[in-house]
């Protein structure tokens, strides 16, 4: 079906009546999409099936073929990003760690514990210009079918920072119910973090010491009886925030001031999203059993990789 734009103010951001393209399907529960502009490849996770896949763009807005297995088992991989060197950073539910994949494809520990206690189930991650990593650590991966949390050691669900190259994990926040998606402004002065069970996205100033300051609610996913559960979040070049709200209404779009502008809908309830393609004008949406791509009018915030690294990737 056509994806539905609800809210006139979204029409300046997305094309009305353009069909979304389903590029992967038949999966368990998708998450962690991230675009590598050197490879022209989307990487994403299938969380319950402990798999990671890649889909490679051959020509703009043209289906290039089936998605391929990147890693299986994946440690229950969820969120992914790249550092400036193009190395993959992954939040692994099953292994309860954040891993770093080196240039040879070997994944090693980047973060596994805080003050001697095992992490819960790292969920989503961003990499900063100086190489530091910030990740969220809710308890989703510890919950069993009977609702009981299994093996929890930390008495809270935290947001953490890891120095470049690894080292002691620093706690940034411990007052979230279920911290999930996160995104940092281009100048790295602010960070937005979604809190799934509270239905809100919070924003913080990032201090000179790397800590979080002045936390406040940026937006609540509540609209005419609809209550969302915010997961992955991303910014566009205009400062608008796109939230995968896990509702059939689709992607929730908020202005830079936190005003709800409307929705962008695909066929399944979105849990995460990523910008991609050569001009960063495509939204890749992880929605339950599928991955969709949606052409946009405005570019999103890129995942920066050093030009020399990206150039080597393009030639390989």
PyMOL commands that set and color helices and strands:
alter all, ss='L'
color gray80, all
select helices_A, chain A and resi 8-10+140-142+307-315
alter helices_A, ss='H'
color red, helices_A
select strands_A, chain A and resi 5-6+21-24+30-36+41-46+51-56+68-72+77-82+88-92+97-101+107-111+113-114+117-118+125-127+133-137+157-162+169-176+179-184+190-195+200-206+212-220+222-223+226-227+233-235+241-244+251-254+260-264+272-276+282-287+290-295
alter strands_A, ss='S'
color yellow, strands_A
deselect
rebuild
show_as cartoon
